Amino acid sequence: MDDRQRLRYSRHLLLNEFGEEAQERLLAAHALVVGAGGLGSAALLYLASSGMGRITVCDGDVVDLTNLQRQIIHRVESIGTPKASSAAATLAGINPDIRVEPLEERVSAERLMSLVRTADVVLDCSDNFATRHALNRACVAARKPLVSGAGIRFDGQIAVFDLRRDGAPCYNCLFAESADAAEERCATMGVFAPLVGIIGTFQALEAIKLVAGIGETLAGRLMLFDALASRWHEVRLARDPHCRVCGADRAAA
């Protein structure tokens, strides 16, 4: 770290629990962020400003007017442009020292496997179960930590699946993949704008702790947030021994 970086990240360096070693680990790390919508907007802004050295952001959608209510990484002039590139442009204006790689595509399961292998931490900021489950399978296969967030209406949730740990639960242990699962979309259900900012920021917080090696993460816990009541609830998670992704039954899957 040079003197300019020490000045930029000085408020991190003042923290006894963080310091220069943790900041250097962050600067050397690679985060994969799938989704540059409401969750991804907040997560990406804090990952970049905190000094995550390399960020790959994947999103196949383009910015439209309805996004601007909550997707704070995008601007009016971004309408009609790919979200991944719009996000990368904003991040370049915040921290030009980091490397941001926009992927303007809805990534396939095979592509996710390749991307996850190169990452140190993965943030699921997507908006559909198919992507969530494909990303979980890739993280289980590569044993990479997954920070999962979701928000709809006034309800949010966040969990960390630290798949580097033996016996850790995966996303499928909590939400088993099913063809009958109903998708809840912001376009039809609505979403309270600050909610996705809260959850996305929490995702960045957990990702930074995982990479920097500080504090206690949410591994093995699910946090549920009721924005109308401003209340958090915690649920302990356990591995499903019969999970078809990470359990004993996976060979038969």
N, C-alpha and C positions, 0 to 999 in steps of 0.2 A: 504494500500500500504506500502510495506517495503522499507528500504533504497536502496536496490538494484534496485527495480522498480522505485523509485524516480530518481535514476541515469539514468536508461535506458530511461525513458520518460521525462528527464529533459528539453528537448527542447519544449515539449508540455507544461510543467509546467511553463515555462517562459512566455507563452502567456497569456496576461491579459484576453483574451476572452475564454481561455481554462482552464488552471489551474488544481488543484488536483481533484476537484469535478467532472469535466468533464472526466478526465482520469479514475477515479474510476467507473463512469457510463459505460465507454467503457470496462473496464476490467470485469465488471459484465454482459455484454451484449452477446447476441447470434445472429450471422448472418448466414443466410442460403444463400448459393451461388449456383445457378444452372448453371453449365457449367464451365469447367476448360480448356477452349480453349484460344483464343486471349484476349477476354474481361476479362474472369475469371482470367487469369494469372496475369495481372496487378492489378486487384481489390484485389485478394487474397494476393499478396505480401504486399500491403499497409495496408490492414486490419490487417494482422498478425504483421507487424513491428510496427504498431501504437498501438497495444495492445487490439484488439478485443478479449475478453476473451474466447469465444467459437465460432468456425466456423464449420459449416457443409457444405461440398462441394460434390455436386452430379454430376456425369458424367459417362455415360455408355460406353464411347469410350476408345480405347487404343491409346497410343502415336505412331505416325508414322513420318517418316522423313520430310514430307511436313509441319508438324505442327511447326517444330523448327524455321521456318522463322519468326514467330510472337508470338508463345506461350512460352513466356520467363520463365515460371515456370518449364518447362521440360528440360531435358538434353539428350544428345546422348545416354547415358546408360539407359534412360527410354524408349527407343523405344521398343514397344511390350508390355509394362506394362499398366495397367489401369491408365487413366489420374487422377482420383480422388486420388489414392494412390501415384502417382508420385508427385502430387501437395502437398499432406500432408507431404511427406518426405522432400520436399524443405522447407516448412514452419517450420517444426520442427528444421531445421538447422538455421533458422532466429530467431525464438522466441520459445524456448522450454517451456516457462512458460504458453503458451496458450494451449487450448484444440482444436485439429482439428479432425473432424470425417469424414473420406472419405466414400462415398456411391458409390460403383462401379455398378451403375445401371441407366438405363433410367427410371426415376421415373414415375409411373402412376399418373393419376389425383387424385385418392383416397389417394395415398401415399403422394402426395404433400399437400393435405389438412391436414394430420397429421403433416408433417414436419413444415409447415407454422405456425401452432398453437403454436409451441414451440419457435419460433424465435421472436426477437425484430425488426429485419429489414431483408428484402429479396432483394437479388440482382439477377436480371434476366440477366444472361450472356449466355443464350442459343442461338441456331442458327436455330430455326424453330418456325413457328407460332403456331403449336399445343401445344408445351410446354409453349410458352409465354401466350397463352390464358388460359391454365389450371392453370398456376401459378397466373395469374390475378384473376381468379375466386376464388382461394383459399385465396388470400390476401383480396379480397372484403368480403368473408365470415367471415374471422377471424379479419378483420379490422387492418391489418398490413401494414406498409409502404413498397412500392415496388419501387426499383430503377431499371429502365429499360434502357438498352443500346443496341446499334446495330451498326455494321459497315460492309460495303461492298464496294469494289473498293476503291474510295477515299472519300466516304461519310459516316459520322457518325451521330448518334443522341443519346441523353440522355434525360430522363424525370424522374421526381419523382411523384409518385401517393401516396400521404399521406392519406391512406384510414382510418386513425383514425379520420379525420376531416369530419364533416357532410357536405354533398354537394360536396365533392371532386370528380373530374373525375377519371375514371379508364382507364386502357389500352384499353379496348374495346370501350370506348367513342371515342378514337382517331383512332383506327384501328379495325373496326367492324369485328368480326369473319365471315369468308366466306369460303365455300368449294372450291371456285374458286380462292382464293388468291394464287398468284404465289410465290413460294419459290425462294429466291436468295441465292445461296450457294457460299462460298469462293472457293470450289472445281471447280466450273464452271465459276464463274464471276471474281475471283481474289480479292485480298485485299492488300492494302498498309500496310506493317507491323507496322509502328509507329501509324497508325490510331487507331487500336484496343487498343494499349497501352494508348493513350490519353483518349479514351472513358472509358476504364476500370478503369484508375486512377481517372477519374472524378466520376465514380460510387462509388469508395471507399470514395472519399471526401464527397459525399452527404450522404452516409450511416453513416459515422463517425459523421457528423453534426447532423443527425437525432437522433442518439443514445446519443451523448454527450449533445444535447440540446443547440447548439451554432449556431449563425449566421442565415442567411436566406437560406432556401433550395430552390431547383428548383420546389417545389410543385406548380402545376398549370401552369408550363411552359415546353415547349419542346425546347431544344437547338439542332440546326442542324450545323454540322461542315463540311466545304468543305476543305479537306486537300490540294488539288491542289492550291487553292487560299489563304489558311490559313485564312479563314473567318468564323465567327460564326454568326448564325441568330437565333433570338428568336421568338417563336410563343406562344401566350397565349392560354391556354386550358380551356375549360368549360365543365361541366358535361352535357352529353346528357340525357335529361329527358326521352327519349325513349330507353335508353341503356338496352339491354336484360340481362346485368350482374348486373349493379348497379342502374338502373333507375326504373321508375314506371312500365315499361313493364316486369320487371324481373320475376314477378309472373306468367306471361303467357309463359315464355321461356321454 
